[in-house]
Amino acid sequence: MPVIERAFQGRSTETRKMAAQIIGNMYSLTRPEGLVAVPARHRARLKTSLLDPVPEVRAVTARALGAMVKAWARTSPRPHSWLQTTLISEASSVDRSGAAQGLSEV
């Protein structure tokens, strides 16, 4: 996990995309019970990455967020009100675009 967290903070667009893709694949391929210890970290990293200025990073992150929410919906639904709040906020268009992509995947 430290390697993935470091990748989210990297400068390379490809590295950030791969980190989001790995998180999405983890939730797609495993049961949520196996990932109980780390979802808060994942949500924080995905939230930051969803507001990335690069559209490709936002798209991959939105898919990863969708996989995470789908996995957790089986055990306990988790609302993402911060996506809705960001979507209607006075934030930058990049932030609103990322929130819209995240909501569309969720």
Biopython code that builds the backbone (N, CA, C, O; Angstrom):
import numpy as np
from Bio.PDB.StructureBuilder import StructureBuilder

atoms = [
    (1, "MET", "N", (0.793, -1.205, 0.000)),
    (1, "MET", "CA", (0.000, 0.000, 0.000)),
    (1, "MET", "C", (0.841, 1.278, 0.000)),
    (1, "MET", "O", (0.426, 2.264, -0.609)),
    (2, "PRO", "N", (2.006, 1.303, 0.658)),
    (2, "PRO", "CA", (2.802, 2.525, 0.601)),
    (2, "PRO", "C", (3.216, 2.888, -0.827)),
    (2, "PRO", "O", (3.325, 4.069, -1.158)),
    (3, "VAL", "N", (3.443, 1.895, -1.660)),
    (3, "VAL", "CA", (3.833, 2.158, -3.038)),
    (3, "VAL", "C", (2.680, 2.822, -3.794)),
    (3, "VAL", "O", (2.898, 3.749, -4.575)),
    (4, "ILE", "N", (1.460, 2.349, -3.562)),
    (4, "ILE", "CA", (0.294, 2.924, -4.228)),
    (4, "ILE", "C", (0.048, 4.344, -3.733)),
    (4, "ILE", "O", (-0.250, 5.236, -4.527)),
    (5, "GLU", "N", (0.170, 4.555, -2.443)),
    (5, "GLU", "CA", (-0.019, 5.904, -1.910)),
    (5, "GLU", "C", (1.022, 6.868, -2.467)),
    (5, "GLU", "O", (0.716, 8.025, -2.756)),
    (6, "ARG", "N", (2.227, 6.396, -2.611)),
    (6, "ARG", "CA", (3.278, 7.237, -3.190)),
    (6, "ARG", "C", (2.978, 7.526, -4.658)),
    (6, "ARG", "O", (3.258, 8.622, -5.143)),
    (7, "ALA", "N", (2.415, 6.559, -5.362)),
    (7, "ALA", "CA", (2.075, 6.754, -6.775)),
    (7, "ALA", "C", (0.999, 7.819, -6.943)),
    (7, "ALA", "O", (1.036, 8.586, -7.906)),
    (8, "PHE", "N", (0.041, 7.878, -6.023)),
    (8, "PHE", "CA", (-0.992, 8.906, -6.091)),
    (8, "PHE", "C", (-0.394, 10.310, -5.972)),
    (8, "PHE", "O", (-0.947, 11.269, -6.511)),
    (9, "GLN", "N", (0.711, 10.426, -5.283)),
    (9, "GLN", "CA", (1.337, 11.721, -5.063)),
    (9, "GLN", "C", (2.384, 12.055, -6.116)),
    (9, "GLN", "O", (2.959, 13.144, -6.096)),
    (10, "GLY", "N", (2.636, 11.120, -7.042)),
    (10, "GLY", "CA", (3.669, 11.325, -8.046)),
    (10, "GLY", "C", (3.313, 12.398, -9.061)),
    (10, "GLY", "O", (2.161, 12.818, -9.167)),
    (11, "ARG", "N", (4.304, 12.827, -9.792)),
    (11, "ARG", "CA", (4.108, 13.859, -10.805)),
    (11, "ARG", "C", (3.619, 13.276, -12.126)),
    (11, "ARG", "O", (2.945, 13.961, -12.895)),
    (12, "SER", "N", (3.945, 12.049, -12.388)),
    (12, "SER", "CA", (3.604, 11.419, -13.659)),
    (12, "SER", "C", (2.114, 11.100, -13.748)),
    (12, "SER", "O", (1.535, 10.515, -12.832)),
    (13, "THR", "N", (1.513, 11.488, -14.851)),
    (13, "THR", "CA", (0.105, 11.198, -15.086)),
    (13, "THR", "C", (-0.132, 9.698, -15.136)),
    (13, "THR", "O", (-1.101, 9.198, -14.565)),
    (14, "GLU", "N", (0.751, 8.979, -15.818)),
    (14, "GLU", "CA", (0.610, 7.523, -15.934)),
    (14, "GLU", "C", (0.671, 6.846, -14.568)),
    (14, "GLU", "O", (-0.064, 5.892, -14.313)),
    (15, "THR", "N", (1.529, 7.326, -13.707)),
    (15, "THR", "CA", (1.659, 6.743, -12.373)),
    (15, "THR", "C", (0.382, 6.945, -11.568)),
    (15, "THR", "O", (-0.083, 6.021, -10.900)),
    (16, "ARG", "N", (-0.184, 8.140, -11.627)),
    (16, "ARG", "CA", (-1.424, 8.410, -10.895)),
    (16, "ARG", "C", (-2.581, 7.587, -11.463)),
    (16, "ARG", "O", (-3.426, 7.098, -10.713)),
    (17, "LYS", "N", (-2.618, 7.435, -12.794)),
    (17, "LYS", "CA", (-3.662, 6.618, -13.413)),
    (17, "LYS", "C", (-3.538, 5.157, -12.976)),
    (17, "LYS", "O", (-4.537, 4.514, -12.655)),
    (18, "MET", "N", (-2.314, 4.639, -12.965)),
    (18, "MET", "CA", (-2.102, 3.249, -12.552)),
    (18, "MET", "C", (-2.489, 3.024, -11.094)),
    (18, "MET", "O", (-3.058, 1.988, -10.751)),
    (19, "ALA", "N", (-2.181, 3.991, -10.245)),
    (19, "ALA", "CA", (-2.542, 3.858, -8.833)),
    (19, "ALA", "C", (-4.056, 3.760, -8.673)),
    (19, "ALA", "O", (-4.548, 2.916, -7.923)),
    (20, "ALA", "N", (-4.796, 4.614, -9.371)),
    (20, "ALA", "CA", (-6.258, 4.564, -9.298)),
    (20, "ALA", "C", (-6.773, 3.256, -9.877)),
    (20, "ALA", "O", (-7.718, 2.670, -9.349)),
    (21, "GLN", "N", (-6.166, 2.801, -10.947)),
    (21, "GLN", "CA", (-6.589, 1.556, -11.572)),
    (21, "GLN", "C", (-6.349, 0.364, -10.648)),
    (21, "GLN", "O", (-7.170, -0.551, -10.589)),
    (22, "ILE", "N", (-5.249, 0.371, -9.941)),
    (22, "ILE", "CA", (-4.960, -0.709, -8.994)),
    (22, "ILE", "C", (-6.007, -0.738, -7.884)),
    (22, "ILE", "O", (-6.491, -1.810, -7.520)),
    (23, "ILE", "N", (-6.357, 0.423, -7.345)),
    (23, "ILE", "CA", (-7.378, 0.477, -6.299)),
    (23, "ILE", "C", (-8.705, -0.046, -6.836)),
    (23, "ILE", "O", (-9.376, -0.834, -6.169)),
    (24, "GLY", "N", (-9.082, 0.381, -8.025)),
    (24, "GLY", "CA", (-10.325, -0.103, -8.631)),
    (24, "GLY", "C", (-10.316, -1.607, -8.825)),
    (24, "GLY", "O", (-11.312, -2.276, -8.553)),
    (25, "ASN", "N", (-9.199, -2.141, -9.294)),
    (25, "ASN", "CA", (-9.090, -3.584, -9.493)),
    (25, "ASN", "C", (-9.132, -4.344, -8.174)),
    (25, "ASN", "O", (-9.691, -5.438, -8.103)),
    (26, "MET", "N", (-8.550, -3.776, -7.142)),
    (26, "MET", "CA", (-8.592, -4.432, -5.833)),
    (26, "MET", "C", (-10.038, -4.622, -5.387)),
    (26, "MET", "O", (-10.402, -5.686, -4.886)),
    (27, "TYR", "N", (-10.855, -3.598, -5.568)),
    (27, "TYR", "CA", (-12.243, -3.692, -5.139)),
    (27, "TYR", "C", (-13.084, -4.525, -6.097)),
    (27, "TYR", "O", (-14.095, -5.096, -5.688)),
    (28, "SER", "N", (-12.689, -4.605, -7.350)),
    (28, "SER", "CA", (-13.428, -5.423, -8.309)),
    (28, "SER", "C", (-13.145, -6.910, -8.124)),
    (28, "SER", "O", (-14.025, -7.745, -8.337)),
    (29, "LEU", "N", (-11.927, -7.235, -7.730)),
    (29, "LEU", "CA", (-11.506, -8.627, -7.703)),
    (29, "LEU", "C", (-11.533, -9.291, -6.328)),
    (29, "LEU", "O", (-11.394, -10.510, -6.230)),
    (30, "THR", "N", (-11.709, -8.513, -5.278)),
    (30, "THR", "CA", (-11.702, -9.095, -3.934)),
    (30, "THR", "C", (-13.003, -8.776, -3.215)),
    (30, "THR", "O", (-13.796, -7.944, -3.654)),
    (31, "ARG", "N", (-13.193, -9.454, -2.115)),
    (31, "ARG", "CA", (-14.357, -9.157, -1.279)),
    (31, "ARG", "C", (-14.026, -7.967, -0.395)),
    (31, "ARG", "O", (-12.879, -7.811, 0.024)),
    (32, "PRO", "N", (-15.024, -7.113, -0.101)),
    (32, "PRO", "CA", (-14.766, -5.932, 0.719)),
    (32, "PRO", "C", (-14.257, -6.264, 2.112)),
    (32, "PRO", "O", (-13.550, -5.459, 2.718)),
    (33, "GLU", "N", (-14.603, -7.434, 2.629)),
    (33, "GLU", "CA", (-14.143, -7.808, 3.966)),
    (33, "GLU", "C", (-12.624, -7.907, 4.015)),
    (33, "GLU", "O", (-12.024, -7.680, 5.066)),
    (34, "GLY", "N", (-11.998, -8.240, 2.899)),
    (34, "GLY", "CA", (-10.552, -8.351, 2.850)),
    (34, "GLY", "C", (-9.849, -7.007, 2.825)),
    (34, "GLY", "O", (-8.635, -6.938, 3.015)),
    (35, "LEU", "N", (-10.591, -5.949, 2.594)),
    (35, "LEU", "CA", (-10.010, -4.610, 2.504)),
    (35, "LEU", "C", (-10.539, -3.682, 3.586)),
    (35, "LEU", "O", (-10.583, -2.467, 3.393)),
    (36, "VAL", "N", (-10.937, -4.232, 4.708)),
    (36, "VAL", "CA", (-11.552, -3.445, 5.772)),
    (36, "VAL", "C", (-10.602, -2.400, 6.345)),
    (36, "VAL", "O", (-11.048, -1.312, 6.708)),
    (37, "ALA", "N", (-9.342, -2.689, 6.437)),
    (37, "ALA", "CA", (-8.406, -1.802, 7.133)),
    (37, "ALA", "C", (-8.031, -0.544, 6.353)),
    (37, "ALA", "O", (-7.469, 0.382, 6.938)),
    (38, "VAL", "N", (-8.321, -0.481, 5.064)),
    (38, "VAL", "CA", (-7.786, 0.616, 4.279)),
    (38, "VAL", "C", (-8.781, 1.481, 3.504)),
    (38, "VAL", "O", (-8.325, 2.362, 2.775)),
    (39, "PRO", "N", (-10.099, 1.303, 3.599)),
    (39, "PRO", "CA", (-10.986, 2.099, 2.741)),
    (39, "PRO", "C", (-10.961, 3.603, 2.987)),
    (39, "PRO", "O", (-11.171, 4.366, 2.045)),
    (40, "ALA", "N", (-10.717, 4.055, 4.195)),
    (40, "ALA", "CA", (-10.677, 5.492, 4.459)),
    (40, "ALA", "C", (-9.502, 6.126, 3.714)),
    (40, "ALA", "O", (-9.633, 7.221, 3.165)),
    (41, "ARG", "N", (-8.385, 5.459, 3.693)),
    (41, "ARG", "CA", (-7.233, 5.946, 2.940)),
    (41, "ARG", "C", (-7.544, 5.981, 1.451)),
    (41, "ARG", "O", (-7.208, 6.938, 0.753)),
    (42, "HIS", "N", (-8.194, 4.918, 0.978)),
    (42, "HIS", "CA", (-8.522, 4.854, -0.442)),
    (42, "HIS", "C", (-9.473, 5.971, -0.835)),
    (42, "HIS", "O", (-9.293, 6.612, -1.870)),
    (43, "ARG", "N", (-10.474, 6.203, -0.017)),
    (43, "ARG", "CA", (-11.427, 7.274, -0.324)),
    (43, "ARG", "C", (-10.728, 8.624, -0.393)),
    (43, "ARG", "O", (-11.002, 9.423, -1.289)),
    (44, "ALA", "N", (-9.834, 8.879, 0.544)),
    (44, "ALA", "CA", (-9.123, 10.163, 0.553)),
    (44, "ALA", "C", (-8.256, 10.321, -0.690)),
    (44, "ALA", "O", (-8.237, 11.390, -1.300)),
    (45, "ARG", "N", (-7.543, 9.272, -1.067)),
    (45, "ARG", "CA", (-6.679, 9.342, -2.256)),
    (45, "ARG", "C", (-7.513, 9.467, -3.521)),
    (45, "ARG", "O", (-7.171, 10.241, -4.416)),
    (46, "LEU", "N", (-8.603, 8.716, -3.604)),
    (46, "LEU", "CA", (-9.459, 8.794, -4.792)),
    (46, "LEU", "C", (-10.130, 10.160, -4.890)),
    (46, "LEU", "O", (-10.295, 10.702, -5.983)),
    (47, "LYS", "N", (-10.511, 10.705, -3.756)),
    (47, "LYS", "CA", (-11.137, 12.026, -3.767)),
    (47, "LYS", "C", (-10.166, 13.066, -4.311)),
    (47, "LYS", "O", (-10.546, 13.898, -5.135)),
    (48, "THR", "N", (-8.934, 13.027, -3.863)),
    (48, "THR", "CA", (-7.925, 13.954, -4.344)),
    (48, "THR", "C", (-7.651, 13.737, -5.829)),
    (48, "THR", "O", (-7.537, 14.692, -6.597)),
    (49, "SER", "N", (-7.548, 12.486, -6.215)),
    (49, "SER", "CA", (-7.254, 12.161, -7.607)),
    (49, "SER", "C", (-8.421, 12.474, -8.534)),
    (49, "SER", "O", (-8.214, 12.747, -9.716)),
    (50, "LEU", "N", (-9.631, 12.439, -8.016)),
    (50, "LEU", "CA", (-10.811, 12.764, -8.815)),
    (50, "LEU", "C", (-10.840, 14.239, -9.187)),
    (50, "LEU", "O", (-11.507, 14.621, -10.148)),
    (51, "LEU", "N", (-10.133, 15.060, -8.448)),
    (51, "LEU", "CA", (-10.063, 16.494, -8.721)),
    (51, "LEU", "C", (-8.775, 16.869, -9.449)),
    (51, "LEU", "O", (-8.396, 18.040, -9.490)),
    (52, "ASP", "N", (-8.110, 15.878, -10.017)),
    (52, "ASP", "CA", (-6.860, 16.083, -10.750)),
    (52, "ASP", "C", (-7.115, 16.909, -12.012)),
    (52, "ASP", "O", (-8.160, 16.753, -12.645)),
    (53, "PRO", "N", (-6.193, 17.772, -12.383)),
    (53, "PRO", "CA", (-6.393, 18.583, -13.591)),
    (53, "PRO", "C", (-6.346, 17.790, -14.898)),
    (53, "PRO", "O", (-6.803, 18.290, -15.926)),
    (54, "VAL", "N", (-5.813, 16.583, -14.890)),
    (54, "VAL", "CA", (-5.704, 15.775, -16.103)),
    (54, "VAL", "C", (-6.981, 14.934, -16.275)),
    (54, "VAL", "O", (-7.307, 14.129, -15.402)),
    (55, "PRO", "N", (-7.700, 15.112, -17.386)),
    (55, "PRO", "CA", (-8.971, 14.394, -17.591)),
    (55, "PRO", "C", (-8.839, 12.876, -17.556)),
    (55, "PRO", "O", (-9.742, 12.195, -17.071)),
    (56, "GLU", "N", (-7.738, 12.334, -18.058)),
    (56, "GLU", "CA", (-7.557, 10.882, -18.070)),
    (56, "GLU", "C", (-7.460, 10.325, -16.654)),
    (56, "GLU", "O", (-7.994, 9.254, -16.365)),
    (57, "VAL", "N", (-6.784, 11.046, -15.782)),
    (57, "VAL", "CA", (-6.661, 10.620, -14.385)),
    (57, "VAL", "C", (-8.044, 10.646, -13.727)),
    (57, "VAL", "O", (-8.404, 9.723, -12.997)),
    (58, "ARG", "N", (-8.806, 11.694, -13.985)),
    (58, "ARG", "CA", (-10.158, 11.779, -13.423)),
    (58, "ARG", "C", (-11.033, 10.625, -13.904)),
    (58, "ARG", "O", (-11.806, 10.072, -13.122)),
    (59, "ALA", "N", (-10.922, 10.255, -15.177)),
    (59, "ALA", "CA", (-11.746, 9.174, -15.728)),
    (59, "ALA", "C", (-11.411, 7.829, -15.079)),
    (59, "ALA", "O", (-12.309, 7.084, -14.688)),
    (60, "VAL", "N", (-10.131, 7.525, -14.966)),
    (60, "VAL", "CA", (-9.720, 6.260, -14.338)),
    (60, "VAL", "C", (-10.116, 6.251, -12.867)),
    (60, "VAL", "O", (-10.568, 5.231, -12.347)),
    (61, "THR", "N", (-9.948, 7.376, -12.205)),
    (61, "THR", "CA", (-10.310, 7.476, -10.791)),
    (61, "THR", "C", (-11.812, 7.313, -10.601)),
    (61, "THR", "O", (-12.243, 6.677, -9.640)),
    (62, "ALA", "N", (-12.604, 7.867, -11.487)),
    (62, "ALA", "CA", (-14.061, 7.721, -11.390)),
    (62, "ALA", "C", (-14.460, 6.256, -11.498)),
    (62, "ALA", "O", (-15.341, 5.798, -10.770)),
    (63, "ARG", "N", (-13.821, 5.516, -12.398)),
    (63, "ARG", "CA", (-14.111, 4.084, -12.521)),
    (63, "ARG", "C", (-13.704, 3.336, -11.252)),
    (63, "ARG", "O", (-14.415, 2.436, -10.803)),
    (64, "ALA", "N", (-12.571, 3.703, -10.681)),
    (64, "ALA", "CA", (-12.114, 3.065, -9.439)),
    (64, "ALA", "C", (-13.077, 3.362, -8.298)),
    (64, "ALA", "O", (-13.380, 2.482, -7.492)),
    (65, "LEU", "N", (-13.554, 4.590, -8.231)),
    (65, "LEU", "CA", (-14.511, 4.957, -7.197)),
    (65, "LEU", "C", (-15.810, 4.174, -7.370)),
    (65, "LEU", "O", (-16.412, 3.734, -6.391)),
    (66, "GLY", "N", (-16.235, 4.006, -8.609)),
    (66, "GLY", "CA", (-17.428, 3.207, -8.876)),
    (66, "GLY", "C", (-17.267, 1.766, -8.413)),
    (66, "GLY", "O", (-18.192, 1.189, -7.841)),
    (67, "ALA", "N", (-16.094, 1.179, -8.658)),
    (67, "ALA", "CA", (-15.826, -0.194, -8.214)),
    (67, "ALA", "C", (-15.829, -0.284, -6.695)),
    (67, "ALA", "O", (-16.330, -1.252, -6.122)),
    (68, "MET", "N", (-15.265, 0.733, -6.049)),
    (68, "MET", "CA", (-15.226, 0.742, -4.593)),
    (68, "MET", "C", (-16.632, 0.835, -4.006)),
    (68, "MET", "O", (-16.973, 0.094, -3.084)),
    (69, "VAL", "N", (-17.439, 1.736, -4.536)),
    (69, "VAL", "CA", (-18.799, 1.897, -4.029)),
    (69, "VAL", "C", (-19.624, 0.644, -4.292)),
    (69, "VAL", "O", (-20.413, 0.229, -3.443)),
    (70, "LYS", "N", (-19.447, 0.042, -5.460)),
    (70, "LYS", "CA", (-20.178, -1.186, -5.784)),
    (70, "LYS", "C", (-19.812, -2.307, -4.808)),
    (70, "LYS", "O", (-20.683, -3.050, -4.356)),
    (71, "ALA", "N", (-18.532, -2.425, -4.489)),
    (71, "ALA", "CA", (-18.094, -3.465, -3.547)),
    (71, "ALA", "C", (-18.666, -3.223, -2.159)),
    (71, "ALA", "O", (-19.120, -4.159, -1.501)),
    (72, "TRP", "N", (-18.648, -1.968, -1.708)),
    (72, "TRP", "CA", (-19.137, -1.671, -0.372)),
    (72, "TRP", "C", (-20.655, -1.689, -0.291)),
    (72, "TRP", "O", (-21.208, -1.875, 0.793)),
    (73, "ALA", "N", (-21.335, -1.503, -1.406)),
    (73, "ALA", "CA", (-22.797, -1.512, -1.394)),
    (73, "ALA", "C", (-23.327, -2.886, -1.015)),
    (73, "ALA", "O", (-24.445, -3.006, -0.514)),
    (74, "ARG", "N", (-22.537, -3.912, -1.251)),
    (74, "ARG", "CA", (-22.961, -5.269, -0.872)),
    (74, "ARG", "C", (-23.045, -5.426, 0.640)),
    (74, "ARG", "O", (-23.871, -6.190, 1.140)),
    (75, "THR", "N", (-22.206, -4.716, 1.361)),
    (75, "THR", "CA", (-22.184, -4.879, 2.820)),
    (75, "THR", "C", (-22.840, -3.709, 3.535)),
    (75, "THR", "O", (-23.624, -3.919, 4.461)),
    (76, "SER", "N", (-22.544, -2.505, 3.133)),
    (76, "SER", "CA", (-23.159, -1.333, 3.748)),
    (76, "SER", "C", (-23.061, -0.158, 2.781)),
    (76, "SER", "O", (-21.961, 0.261, 2.423)),
    (77, "PRO", "N", (-24.195, 0.368, 2.362)),
    (77, "PRO", "CA", (-24.141, 1.490, 1.422)),
    (77, "PRO", "C", (-23.479, 2.713, 2.040)),
    (77, "PRO", "O", (-23.710, 3.032, 3.207)),
    (78, "ARG", "N", (-22.664, 3.388, 1.259)),
    (78, "ARG", "CA", (-21.958, 4.573, 1.737)),
    (78, "ARG", "C", (-22.251, 5.739, 0.805)),
    (78, "ARG", "O", (-21.805, 5.754, -0.342)),
    (79, "PRO", "N", (-22.989, 6.698, 1.294)),
    (79, "PRO", "CA", (-23.299, 7.839, 0.431)),
    (79, "PRO", "C", (-22.072, 8.707, 0.189)),
    (79, "PRO", "O", (-21.204, 8.823, 1.053)),
    (80, "HIS", "N", (-22.008, 9.296, -0.957)),
    (80, "HIS", "CA", (-20.898, 10.185, -1.294)),
    (80, "HIS", "C", (-21.439, 11.584, -1.510)),
    (80, "HIS", "O", (-21.467, 12.100, -2.628)),
    (81, "SER", "N", (-21.865, 12.178, -0.417)),
    (81, "SER", "CA", (-22.444, 13.513, -0.504)),
    (81, "SER", "C", (-21.406, 14.548, -0.924)),
    (81, "SER", "O", (-21.762, 15.587, -1.479)),
    (82, "TRP", "N", (-20.128, 14.276, -0.665)),
    (82, "TRP", "CA", (-19.106, 15.242, -1.066)),
    (82, "TRP", "C", (-19.039, 15.382, -2.582)),
    (82, "TRP", "O", (-18.653, 16.437, -3.085)),
    (83, "LEU", "N", (-19.410, 14.333, -3.320)),
    (83, "LEU", "CA", (-19.458, 14.454, -4.773)),
    (83, "LEU", "C", (-20.557, 15.424, -5.197)),
    (83, "LEU", "O", (-20.356, 16.275, -6.063)),
    (84, "GLN", "N", (-21.713, 15.279, -4.574)),
    (84, "GLN", "CA", (-22.823, 16.172, -4.901)),
    (84, "GLN", "C", (-22.512, 17.605, -4.474)),
    (84, "GLN", "O", (-22.832, 18.554, -5.191)),
    (85, "THR", "N", (-21.899, 17.757, -3.328)),
    (85, "THR", "CA", (-21.543, 19.089, -2.848)),
    (85, "THR", "C", (-20.543, 19.757, -3.784)),
    (85, "THR", "O", (-20.678, 20.940, -4.098)),
    (86, "THR", "N", (-19.543, 19.008, -4.228)),
    (86, "THR", "CA", (-18.546, 19.562, -5.139)),
    (86, "THR", "C", (-19.166, 19.893, -6.491)),
    (86, "THR", "O", (-18.790, 20.874, -7.134)),
    (87, "LEU", "N", (-20.117, 19.066, -6.916)),
    (87, "LEU", "CA", (-20.755, 19.283, -8.209)),
    (87, "LEU", "C", (-21.503, 20.604, -8.279)),
    (87, "LEU", "O", (-21.513, 21.251, -9.326)),
    (88, "ILE", "N", (-22.126, 21.012, -7.187)),
    (88, "ILE", "CA", (-22.913, 22.253, -7.203)),
    (88, "ILE", "C", (-22.179, 23.431, -6.557)),
    (88, "ILE", "O", (-22.743, 24.517, -6.421)),
    (89, "SER", "N", (-20.932, 23.217, -6.163)),
    (89, "SER", "CA", (-20.173, 24.279, -5.498)),
    (89, "SER", "C", (-19.641, 25.293, -6.509)),
    (89, "SER", "O", (-19.789, 25.133, -7.720)),
    (90, "GLU", "N", (-19.035, 26.311, -5.986)),
    (90, "GLU", "CA", (-18.410, 27.349, -6.800)),
    (90, "GLU", "C", (-16.948, 27.008, -7.084)),
    (90, "GLU", "O", (-16.152, 27.885, -7.418)),
    (91, "ALA", "N", (-16.607, 25.745, -6.949)),
    (91, "ALA", "CA", (-15.234, 25.306, -7.194)),
    (91, "ALA", "C", (-14.910, 25.452, -8.679)),
    (91, "ALA", "O", (-15.759, 25.847, -9.479)),
    (92, "SER", "N", (-13.689, 25.131, -9.023)),
    (92, "SER", "CA", (-13.276, 25.247, -10.419)),
    (92, "SER", "C", (-14.034, 24.246, -11.289)),
    (92, "SER", "O", (-14.612, 23.280, -10.790)),
    (93, "SER", "N", (-14.021, 24.493, -12.585)),
    (93, "SER", "CA", (-14.709, 23.593, -13.505)),
    (93, "SER", "C", (-14.059, 22.212, -13.513)),
    (93, "SER", "O", (-14.731, 21.215, -13.777)),
    (94, "VAL", "N", (-12.759, 22.144, -13.225)),
    (94, "VAL", "CA", (-12.071, 20.857, -13.142)),
    (94, "VAL", "C", (-12.637, 20.046, -11.981)),
    (94, "VAL", "O", (-12.904, 18.854, -12.132)),
    (95, "ASP", "N", (-12.822, 20.679, -10.831)),
    (95, "ASP", "CA", (-13.377, 19.989, -9.668)),
    (95, "ASP", "C", (-14.802, 19.513, -9.953)),
    (95, "ASP", "O", (-15.159, 18.380, -9.628)),
    (96, "ARG", "N", (-15.607, 20.372, -10.554)),
    (96, "ARG", "CA", (-16.993, 19.989, -10.864)),
    (96, "ARG", "C", (-17.031, 18.862, -11.892)),
    (96, "ARG", "O", (-17.873, 17.968, -11.807)),
    (97, "SER", "N", (-16.124, 18.905, -12.855)),
    (97, "SER", "CA", (-16.051, 17.842, -13.857)),
    (97, "SER", "C", (-15.672, 16.503, -13.213)),
    (97, "SER", "O", (-16.250, 15.465, -13.537)),
    (98, "GLY", "N", (-14.712, 16.537, -12.314)),
    (98, "GLY", "CA", (-14.318, 15.313, -11.605)),
    (98, "GLY", "C", (-15.447, 14.767, -10.768)),
    (98, "GLY", "O", (-15.659, 13.556, -10.727)),
    (99, "ALA", "N", (-16.180, 15.644, -10.095)),
    (99, "ALA", "CA", (-17.323, 15.202, -9.291)),
    (99, "ALA", "C", (-18.405, 14.603, -10.172)),
    (99, "ALA", "O", (-19.031, 13.612, -9.795)),
    (100, "ALA", "N", (-18.633, 15.186, -11.333)),
    (100, "ALA", "CA", (-19.638, 14.644, -12.253)),
    (100, "ALA", "C", (-19.225, 13.265, -12.760)),
    (100, "ALA", "O", (-20.060, 12.366, -12.861)),
    (101, "GLN", "N", (-17.946, 13.095, -13.077)),
    (101, "GLN", "CA", (-17.477, 11.787, -13.518)),
    (101, "GLN", "C", (-17.606, 10.759, -12.395)),
    (101, "GLN", "O", (-17.997, 9.616, -12.634)),
    (102, "GLY", "N", (-17.279, 11.164, -11.184)),
    (102, "GLY", "CA", (-17.407, 10.244, -10.054)),
    (102, "GLY", "C", (-18.842, 9.833, -9.819)),
    (102, "GLY", "O", (-19.119, 8.656, -9.585)),
    (103, "LEU", "N", (-19.759, 10.779, -9.876)),
    (103, "LEU", "CA", (-21.180, 10.459, -9.688)),
    (103, "LEU", "C", (-21.697, 9.554, -10.793)),
    (103, "LEU", "O", (-22.512, 8.668, -10.536)),
    (104, "SER", "N", (-21.236, 9.763, -12.011)),
    (104, "SER", "CA", (-21.711, 8.928, -13.109)),
    (104, "SER", "C", (-21.260, 7.468, -12.928)),
    (104, "SER", "O", (-21.982, 6.548, -13.312)),
    (105, "GLU", "N", (-20.106, 7.261, -12.360)),
    (105, "GLU", "CA", (-19.629, 5.892, -12.123)),
    (105, "GLU", "C", (-20.288, 5.272, -10.903)),
    (105, "GLU", "O", (-20.515, 4.063, -10.866)),
    (106, "VAL", "N", (-20.596, 6.089, -9.908)),
    (106, "VAL", "CA", (-21.239, 5.576, -8.697)),
    (106, "VAL", "C", (-22.677, 5.240, -9.018)),
    (106, "VAL", "O", (-23.416, 4.789, -8.143)),
]
sb = StructureBuilder()
sb.init_structure("model")
sb.init_model(0)
sb.init_chain("A")
sb.init_seg("    ")
for serial, (resi, resn, name, xyz) in enumerate(atoms, 1):
    if name == "N":
        sb.init_residue(resn, " ", resi, " ")
    sb.init_atom(name, np.array(xyz, "f"), 0.0, 1.0, " ", f" {name:<3s}", serial, name[0])
structure = sb.get_structure()
